[in-house]
Amino acid sequence: MPLAFEHVTYSYGSQVDGMGPALDDVSLTIADGEFVGVIGHTGSGKSTFAEHTNGLKVPTSGRVLVDGIPTSDKKARREVRRRVGYVMQYPEYQLFAETVREDVGFGPRNLGQSDDEVDRSVREAIELVGLDYDEVADVSPFDLSGGQKRRVAMAGIIAMRPHILTVDEPMAGLDPQGRHEVLGILRELHRRGTTVIMVSHSMDDVAREADHVVVLDHGRLADEGDPRTVFSHEERLHRIGLDVPRAAHVAHDLAERGMDLPGPCPLTLEDLARAIAKRLGRGGDAR
């Protein structure tokens, strides 16, 4: 089991009176090769959860284990961060080097990769995020567009070749094209075998991409499971301030109007269109 939370509780040192811990007795396991969507309302503990996956934060009590290595072990934390990459919100704010090549190569070099390995890792990461290596390698990252900066920042983490990649609201502030591009990068990494943990406020993105959904509410694990199971609990999600994907919402409205759709609840608009076509193809009346 590559990543396990065992009764993890985390309290900030300046916790406000009357507020509970940021994480409260969270236990779960993320298996190899999963694409995990982490959802919850503002203040639910999503970012704190993400920062625990590679030891940026360590539990006040309980344990986080990466391939059996406790993140609280300072001597092993370098190895933990080699295995688990973390992309913060607005990662482009962390760009610092004079060229894209130097910025993307900083992490791999710190991990002890040889010069040839660093060159190879940098080229592969830059191309994976959809940029032309020959065009951008020697350019200042600060001369790039906002979307390109985001991709360069992600490339710097990808170049370290983590087994697990945690991304915190990776589409924040991006236009629709930028969102599409970033999701495409995560999808490709997952296809190549990387475990992806995506914190997101978009139920549609999570429904489309994730095979395991984690729901946090005031620091506690409110629900987890496959997307169809989690998003079928519409009333429970509404009680904690979350919605369901648009397709599931439309299907629910159709059912209330007498048009039950065949099969499981649709999670994407494509699923919804197929279900409606199948329903009408059976001679159903939408009424």
FINURO-542478 format. One record per residue (C-alpha): residue number from 1; residue in one letter; x, y, z. Coordinates in nm, 4 decimals, padded with zeros to 6 digits. Example, Ala and Ser with C-alpha at 12.3 -4.5 7.8 and 13.67 -1.06 7.14 Angstrom:
+------+---------+----------+----------+----------+
: tike : drenmar :        u :        v :        w :
+------+---------+----------+----------+----------+
:    1 :       A :  01.2300 : -00.4500 :  00.7800 :
:    2 :       S :  01.3670 : -00.1060 :  00.7140 :
+------+---------+----------+----------+----------+
This chain:
+------+---------+----------+----------+----------+
: tike : drenmar :        u :        v :        w :
+------+---------+----------+----------+----------+
:    1 :       M :  00.0000 :  00.0000 :  00.0000 :
:    2 :       P :  00.1773 :  00.3142 : -00.1177 :
:    3 :       L : -00.0022 :  00.5764 :  00.0940 :
:    4 :       A : -00.1882 :  00.5224 :  00.4206 :
:    5 :       F : -00.3387 :  00.7628 :  00.6740 :
:    6 :       E : -00.3735 :  00.5987 :  01.0139 :
:    7 :       H : -00.5924 :  00.7920 :  01.2595 :
:    8 :       V : -00.4364 :  01.1193 :  01.1459 :
:    9 :       T : -00.5201 :  01.4308 :  01.3474 :
:   10 :       Y : -00.3589 :  01.7675 :  01.2824 :
:   11 :       S : -00.4096 :  02.0874 :  01.4788 :
:   12 :       Y : -00.2514 :  02.4205 :  01.3931 :
:   13 :       G : -00.0554 :  02.5791 :  01.6760 :
:   14 :       S : -00.2725 :  02.8901 :  01.6595 :
:   15 :       Q : -00.5995 :  02.6975 :  01.6449 :
:   16 :       V : -00.8857 :  02.9390 :  01.7114 :
:   17 :       D : -01.0899 :  02.8688 :  02.0237 :
:   18 :       G : -01.3957 :  02.6677 :  01.9391 :
:   19 :       M : -01.2535 :  02.5308 :  01.6137 :
:   20 :       G : -01.1773 :  02.1653 :  01.5761 :
:   21 :       P : -00.8558 :  02.0236 :  01.4310 :
:   22 :       A : -00.7826 :  02.0707 :  01.0600 :
:   23 :       L : -00.7767 :  01.6912 :  01.0288 :
:   24 :       D : -00.9617 :  01.4777 :  01.2786 :
:   25 :       D : -00.8896 :  01.1027 :  01.3076 :
:   26 :       V : -00.8620 :  01.0429 :  00.9310 :
:   27 :       S : -00.7891 :  00.6852 :  00.8232 :
:   28 :       L : -00.7759 :  00.5689 :  00.4623 :
:   29 :       T : -00.5542 :  00.3908 :  00.2122 :
:   30 :       I : -00.4714 :  00.5038 : -00.1410 :
:   31 :       A : -00.3664 :  00.2140 : -00.3604 :
:   32 :       D : -00.1095 :  00.2046 : -00.6391 :
:   33 :       G : -00.2246 :  00.3594 : -00.9640 :
:   34 :       E : -00.5420 :  00.5236 : -00.8361 :
:   35 :       F : -00.6716 :  00.8625 : -00.9438 :
:   36 :       V : -00.8116 :  01.0105 : -00.6231 :
:   37 :       G : -01.0368 :  01.3150 : -00.6083 :
:   38 :       V : -01.0426 :  01.4969 : -00.2733 :
:   39 :       I : -01.3491 :  01.7179 : -00.2230 :
:   40 :       G : -01.4953 :  01.9257 :  00.0585 :
:   41 :       H : -01.6224 :  02.2727 :  00.1377 :
:   42 :       T : -01.3871 :  02.5609 :  00.2189 :
:   43 :       G : -01.2169 :  02.4848 :  00.5499 :
:   44 :       S : -01.2850 :  02.1124 :  00.5291 :
:   45 :       G : -00.9157 :  02.0200 :  00.5524 :
:   46 :       K : -00.8454 :  01.9447 :  00.1844 :
:   47 :       S : -00.5208 :  02.1414 :  00.1594 :
:   48 :       T : -00.4017 :  02.0174 :  00.4979 :
:   49 :       F : -00.4708 :  01.6628 :  00.3787 :
:   50 :       A : -00.2698 :  01.7273 :  00.0619 :
:   51 :       E :  00.0247 :  01.8671 :  00.2586 :
:   52 :       H :  00.0344 :  01.5497 :  00.4674 :
:   53 :       T :  00.0814 :  01.3229 :  00.1660 :
:   54 :       N :  00.4536 :  01.4029 :  00.1309 :
:   55 :       G :  00.5490 :  01.5264 :  00.4759 :
:   56 :       L :  00.5108 :  01.9016 :  00.4287 :
:   57 :       K :  00.2995 :  01.8661 :  00.7396 :
:   58 :       V :  00.3199 :  01.5766 :  00.9822 :
:   59 :       P :  00.0353 :  01.4580 :  01.2058 :
:   60 :       T : -00.0187 :  01.5894 :  01.5542 :
:   61 :       S : -00.1228 :  01.2315 :  01.6247 :
:   62 :       G : -00.1516 :  00.9224 :  01.4076 :
:   63 :       R :  00.0709 :  00.8326 :  01.1126 :
:   64 :       V :  00.1036 :  00.8848 :  00.7384 :
:   65 :       L :  00.2964 :  00.6049 :  00.5675 :
:   66 :       V :  00.4426 :  00.6202 :  00.2164 :
:   67 :       D :  00.5342 :  00.2661 :  00.1097 :
:   68 :       G :  00.5602 :  00.1919 :  00.4811 :
:   69 :       I :  00.7848 :  00.4925 :  00.5546 :
:   70 :       P :  00.6428 :  00.7267 :  00.8201 :
:   71 :       T :  00.6488 :  01.0890 :  00.7034 :
:   72 :       S :  00.7342 :  01.1939 :  01.0607 :
:   73 :       D :  01.0807 :  01.0349 :  01.0231 :
:   74 :       K :  01.3014 :  01.3357 :  00.9411 :
:   75 :       K :  01.5830 :  01.1146 :  00.8120 :
:   76 :       A :  01.3450 :  00.9460 :  00.5646 :
:   77 :       R :  01.1617 :  01.2597 :  00.4534 :
:   78 :       R :  01.3896 :  01.3106 :  00.1518 :
:   79 :       E :  01.2909 :  00.9638 :  00.0302 :
:   80 :       V :  00.9227 :  01.0370 :  00.0987 :
:   81 :       R :  00.9423 :  01.3507 : -00.1158 :
:   82 :       R :  01.1181 :  01.1597 : -00.3907 :
:   83 :       R :  00.8224 :  00.9238 : -00.4021 :
:   84 :       V :  00.5453 :  01.1814 : -00.3547 :
:   85 :       G :  00.5460 :  01.5069 : -00.5507 :
:   86 :       Y :  00.3314 :  01.7964 : -00.4328 :
:   87 :       V :  00.2000 :  02.0764 : -00.6546 :
:   88 :       M :  00.0594 :  02.3622 : -00.4506 :
:   89 :       Q : -00.2140 :  02.6033 : -00.5585 :
:   90 :       Y : -00.0688 :  02.8587 : -00.8012 :
:   91 :       P :  00.2658 :  02.6723 : -00.8249 :
:   92 :       E :  00.3947 :  02.9332 : -01.0715 :
:   93 :       Y :  00.4551 :  03.1597 : -00.7700 :
:   94 :       Q :  00.7458 :  02.9290 : -00.6810 :
:   95 :       L :  00.9347 :  02.9809 : -01.0074 :
:   96 :       F :  01.2738 :  03.1372 : -00.9379 :
:   97 :       A :  01.5476 :  03.0355 : -01.1842 :
:   98 :       E :  01.6812 :  03.2326 : -01.4788 :
:   99 :       T :  01.5734 :  02.9732 : -01.7359 :
:  100 :       V :  01.3039 :  02.7095 : -01.7674 :
:  101 :       R :  01.5725 :  02.4402 : -01.7942 :
:  102 :       E :  01.7286 :  02.5445 : -01.4622 :
:  103 :       D :  01.3953 :  02.5747 : -01.2853 :
:  104 :       V :  01.2673 :  02.2344 : -01.3926 :
:  105 :       G :  01.6043 :  02.0747 : -01.3213 :
:  106 :       F :  01.6363 :  02.2074 : -00.9648 :
:  107 :       G :  01.4410 :  01.9247 : -00.7983 :
:  108 :       P :  01.5999 :  01.6343 : -00.9875 :
:  109 :       R :  01.9473 :  01.7748 : -00.9202 :
:  110 :       N :  01.8703 :  01.8038 : -00.5477 :
:  111 :       L :  01.7610 :  01.4405 : -00.5487 :
:  112 :       G :  02.1057 :  01.3409 : -00.6731 :
:  113 :       Q :  02.0313 :  01.2618 : -01.0358 :
:  114 :       S :  02.3384 :  01.2677 : -01.2586 :
:  115 :       D :  02.3774 :  01.5454 : -01.5175 :
:  116 :       D :  02.2597 :  01.3121 : -01.7941 :
:  117 :       E :  01.9614 :  01.2006 : -01.5848 :
:  118 :       V :  01.8703 :  01.5596 : -01.5049 :
:  119 :       D :  01.8844 :  01.6566 : -01.8739 :
:  120 :       R :  01.6660 :  01.3607 : -01.9661 :
:  121 :       S :  01.4186 :  01.4215 : -01.6832 :
:  122 :       V :  01.3881 :  01.7914 : -01.7692 :
:  123 :       R :  01.3287 :  01.7285 : -02.1399 :
:  124 :       E :  01.0708 :  01.4572 : -02.0741 :
:  125 :       A :  00.8842 :  01.6661 : -01.8144 :
:  126 :       I :  00.8730 :  01.9791 : -02.0300 :
:  127 :       E :  00.7413 :  01.7851 : -02.3266 :
:  128 :       L :  00.4896 :  01.5953 : -02.1134 :
:  129 :       V :  00.3299 :  01.9221 : -02.0022 :
:  130 :       G :  00.2839 :  02.0199 : -02.3646 :
:  131 :       L :  00.5692 :  02.2664 : -02.4146 :
:  132 :       D :  00.8367 :  02.2561 : -02.6853 :
:  133 :       Y :  01.1688 :  02.1948 : -02.5107 :
:  134 :       D :  01.3787 :  02.3664 : -02.7776 :
:  135 :       E :  01.1575 :  02.6739 : -02.7664 :
:  136 :       V :  01.1366 :  02.7255 : -02.3894 :
:  137 :       A :  01.4428 :  02.5613 : -02.2301 :
:  138 :       D :  01.6567 :  02.8745 : -02.2312 :
:  139 :       V :  01.3733 :  03.1237 : -02.1856 :
:  140 :       S :  01.3083 :  03.2968 : -01.8532 :
:  141 :       P :  00.9990 :  03.1383 : -01.6951 :
:  142 :       F :  00.8845 :  03.4901 : -01.6068 :
:  143 :       D :  00.8514 :  03.5751 : -01.9770 :
:  144 :       L :  00.5941 :  03.2994 : -02.0327 :
:  145 :       S :  00.2172 :  03.3274 : -02.0254 :
:  146 :       G :  00.0268 :  03.2401 : -01.7082 :
:  147 :       G : -00.0749 :  02.8994 : -01.8381 :
:  148 :       Q :  00.2806 :  02.8227 : -01.9523 :
:  149 :       K :  00.4178 :  02.9200 : -01.6113 :
:  150 :       R :  00.1731 :  02.6788 : -01.4487 :
:  151 :       R :  00.2913 :  02.3994 : -01.6758 :
:  152 :       V :  00.6605 :  02.4752 : -01.6130 :
:  153 :       A :  00.5985 :  02.4651 : -01.2381 :
:  154 :       M :  00.4262 :  02.1280 : -01.2733 :
:  155 :       A :  00.7133 :  02.0041 : -01.4920 :
:  156 :       G :  00.9540 :  02.0812 : -01.2076 :
:  157 :       I :  00.7693 :  01.8319 : -00.9872 :
:  158 :       I :  00.7135 :  01.5760 : -01.2636 :
:  159 :       A :  01.0882 :  01.5815 : -01.3454 :
:  160 :       M :  01.1551 :  01.4289 : -01.0037 :
:  161 :       R :  00.9643 :  01.1223 : -01.1273 :
:  162 :       P :  00.7399 :  01.0767 : -00.8237 :
:  163 :       H :  00.5356 :  00.7591 : -00.7853 :
:  164 :       I :  00.2510 :  00.9690 : -00.6436 :
:  165 :       L :  00.1575 :  01.3209 : -00.7509 :
:  166 :       T : -00.0599 :  01.5367 : -00.5253 :
:  167 :       V : -00.2072 :  01.8495 : -00.6836 :
:  168 :       D : -00.4005 :  02.1101 : -00.4839 :
:  169 :       E : -00.6658 :  02.2836 : -00.6966 :
:  170 :       P : -00.4507 :  02.2525 : -01.0114 :
:  171 :       M : -00.6985 :  02.4422 : -01.2331 :
:  172 :       A : -00.7411 :  02.7416 : -01.0004 :
:  173 :       G : -00.7419 :  03.0679 : -01.1933 :
:  174 :       L : -00.7102 :  02.9083 : -01.5366 :
:  175 :       D : -00.9335 :  02.9709 : -01.8370 :
:  176 :       P : -01.1218 :  02.6749 : -01.9935 :
:  177 :       Q : -00.8343 :  02.5956 : -02.2299 :
:  178 :       G : -00.5854 :  02.5986 : -01.9441 :
:  179 :       R : -00.8102 :  02.3733 : -01.7354 :
:  180 :       H : -00.8369 :  02.1302 : -02.0262 :
:  181 :       E : -00.4583 :  02.1235 : -02.0694 :
:  182 :       V : -00.3842 :  02.0625 : -01.7008 :
:  183 :       L : -00.6412 :  01.7835 : -01.6785 :
:  184 :       G : -00.4833 :  01.6311 : -01.9868 :
:  185 :       I : -00.1429 :  01.6297 : -01.8153 :
:  186 :       L : -00.2842 :  01.4573 : -01.5078 :
:  187 :       R : -00.4711 :  01.2077 : -01.7237 :
:  188 :       E : -00.1517 :  01.1202 : -01.9126 :
:  189 :       L :  00.0498 :  01.0799 : -01.5933 :
:  190 :       H : -00.2171 :  00.8489 : -01.4562 :
:  191 :       R : -00.2164 :  00.6507 : -01.7809 :
:  192 :       R :  00.1581 :  00.6025 : -01.7366 :
:  193 :       G :  00.1081 :  00.4563 : -01.3897 :
:  194 :       T :  00.1452 :  00.7549 : -01.1562 :
:  195 :       T : -00.0936 :  00.7660 : -00.8627 :
:  196 :       V : -00.2689 :  01.1029 : -00.8810 :
:  197 :       I : -00.4316 :  01.2780 : -00.5832 :
:  198 :       M : -00.6285 :  01.5818 : -00.6985 :
:  199 :       V : -00.7844 :  01.8292 : -00.4562 :
:  200 :       S : -01.0664 :  02.0005 : -00.6418 :
:  201 :       H : -01.3847 :  02.1998 : -00.5935 :
:  202 :       S : -01.5145 :  02.0824 : -00.9328 :
:  203 :       M : -01.7476 :  01.7862 : -00.8928 :
:  204 :       D : -01.7534 :  01.7442 : -01.2718 :
:  205 :       D : -01.3733 :  01.7139 : -01.2954 :
:  206 :       V : -01.3645 :  01.4648 : -01.0087 :
:  207 :       A : -01.6512 :  01.2602 : -01.1533 :
:  208 :       R : -01.4824 :  01.2466 : -01.4938 :
:  209 :       E : -01.1271 :  01.1645 : -01.3829 :
:  210 :       A : -01.1268 :  00.9957 : -01.0420 :
:  211 :       D : -01.1759 :  00.6294 : -00.9602 :
:  212 :       H : -01.1637 :  00.6972 : -00.5826 :
:  213 :       V : -01.3300 :  00.9951 : -00.4146 :
:  214 :       V : -01.2474 :  01.1217 : -00.0648 :
:  215 :       V : -01.4949 :  01.3592 :  00.1030 :
:  216 :       L : -01.3794 :  01.5766 :  00.3932 :
:  217 :       D : -01.6044 :  01.7732 :  00.6260 :
:  218 :       H : -01.4627 :  01.9865 :  00.9092 :
:  219 :       G : -01.1480 :  01.7770 :  00.9072 :
:  220 :       R : -01.3245 :  01.4411 :  00.9274 :
:  221 :       L : -01.3564 :  01.1733 :  00.6614 :
:  222 :       A : -01.7236 :  01.2075 :  00.5679 :
:  223 :       D : -01.7286 :  00.9530 :  00.2854 :
:  224 :       E : -01.5051 :  00.7706 :  00.0402 :
:  225 :       G : -01.5433 :  00.5219 : -00.2411 :
:  226 :       D : -01.5897 :  00.5039 : -00.6141 :
:  227 :       P : -01.7510 :  00.8113 : -00.7757 :
:  228 :       R : -02.0871 :  00.6491 : -00.8483 :
:  229 :       T : -02.1266 :  00.5435 : -00.4868 :
:  230 :       V : -02.0134 :  00.8750 : -00.3375 :
:  231 :       F : -02.2159 :  01.0946 : -00.5742 :
:  232 :       S : -02.5268 :  00.8807 : -00.5251 :
:  233 :       H : -02.5351 :  01.0187 : -00.1686 :
:  234 :       E : -02.6782 :  01.3498 : -00.2905 :
:  235 :       E : -02.8569 :  01.4460 :  00.0301 :
:  236 :       R : -02.5488 :  01.3717 :  00.2407 :
:  237 :       L : -02.3318 :  01.5860 :  00.0150 :
:  238 :       H : -02.5835 :  01.8703 :  00.0204 :
:  239 :       R : -02.5869 :  01.8635 :  00.4013 :
:  240 :       I : -02.2137 :  01.9358 :  00.4090 :
:  241 :       G : -02.2343 :  02.2059 :  00.1439 :
:  242 :       L : -02.1359 :  02.0099 : -00.1664 :
:  243 :       D : -02.3144 :  01.9547 : -00.4943 :
:  244 :       V : -02.3144 :  01.6575 : -00.7300 :
:  245 :       P : -02.1928 :  01.6577 : -01.0916 :
:  246 :       R : -02.4226 :  01.8374 : -01.3360 :
:  247 :       A : -02.5159 :  01.5127 : -01.5102 :
:  248 :       A : -02.6261 :  01.3497 : -01.1836 :
:  249 :       H : -02.8238 :  01.6598 : -01.0918 :
:  250 :       V : -03.0073 :  01.6600 : -01.4272 :
:  251 :       A : -03.0773 :  01.2866 : -01.3975 :
:  252 :       H : -03.2246 :  01.3433 : -01.0520 :
:  253 :       D : -03.4481 :  01.6236 : -01.1859 :
:  254 :       L : -03.5645 :  01.4033 : -01.4739 :
:  255 :       A : -03.6512 :  01.1237 : -01.2319 :
:  256 :       E : -03.8612 :  01.3641 : -01.0246 :
:  257 :       R : -04.0508 :  01.4494 : -01.3431 :
:  258 :       G : -04.1198 :  01.0855 : -01.4190 :
:  259 :       M : -03.8344 :  01.0063 : -01.6559 :
:  260 :       D : -03.6201 :  00.7473 : -01.4820 :
:  261 :       L : -03.3023 :  00.6766 : -01.6782 :
:  262 :       P : -03.1741 :  00.3221 : -01.7267 :
:  263 :       G : -02.8536 :  00.2052 : -01.5644 :
:  264 :       P : -02.6476 :  00.3682 : -01.2893 :
:  265 :       C : -02.6658 :  00.7399 : -01.2213 :
:  266 :       P : -02.4740 :  00.9259 : -01.4951 :
:  267 :       L : -02.1698 :  01.1213 : -01.3798 :
:  268 :       T : -02.0652 :  01.2926 : -01.7026 :
:  269 :       L : -02.2638 :  01.4711 : -01.9709 :
:  270 :       E : -02.1664 :  01.1944 : -02.2135 :
:  271 :       D : -02.3106 :  00.9349 : -01.9736 :
:  272 :       L : -02.6252 :  01.1462 : -01.9439 :
:  273 :       A : -02.6701 :  01.1758 : -02.3217 :
:  274 :       R : -02.6299 :  00.8012 : -02.3672 :
:  275 :       A : -02.8773 :  00.7259 : -02.0883 :
:  276 :       I : -03.1378 :  00.9642 : -02.2338 :
:  277 :       A : -03.0915 :  00.8177 : -02.5825 :
:  278 :       K : -03.1310 :  00.4676 : -02.4445 :
:  279 :       R : -03.4425 :  00.5681 : -02.2515 :
:  280 :       L : -03.6049 :  00.7301 : -02.5561 :
:  281 :       G : -03.4925 :  00.4444 : -02.7781 :
:  282 :       R : -03.7061 :  00.2104 : -02.5663 :
:  283 :       G : -04.0115 :  00.4150 : -02.6535 :
:  284 :       G : -04.0085 :  00.6069 : -02.3270 :
:  285 :       D : -04.2067 :  00.9260 : -02.2860 :
:  286 :       A : -04.0142 :  01.2167 : -02.1359 :
:  287 :       R : -04.3465 :  01.3729 : -02.0221 :
+------+---------+----------+----------+----------+
